[in-house]
Amino acid sequence: MSDTYNNNFHKPKISNFANKIKDNVRQQANQNIYTSEQKQTLVDASTEIQRLIKQLEQNNPTANETEKIAYVNDETTPSWKRHLIGAFQ
C-alpha cells in the first residue's frame, strides 16, 4: 500500500514535521514563530541598542560590557523594554 501526502508549505511556520510516525517513534521539535511585526520590532531594537552603544563608545571609548549594559538600561524606557520582551515571547 502506498501512502500519498499533500503538504502545503505556503508560508510555513514549522521547523520540522513527519507525515507518518509508526512503531512508537518519537519526534521532538522546537518551534519559534515570529510574525513580521515581531521581527521588525527585534530589528528596530537591535538597531537602537547598536546606536546607543556607538553613542557610549564615542563618549567613553574604554567602556566595558557591564558599563554598556548599564548605559543601554539607563537610556531605554520601561515601556520600550516591555515591548521588546513581548516581541521575544
ABEGO torsion letter per residue (X at the ends): XBBBBBBBABGBABABBBABBBGGBBBBBBBBBBBAAAAAAAAAAAAAAAAAAAAAAAABAABBAAAAAAAAAAABBAAAAAAAAAAAX
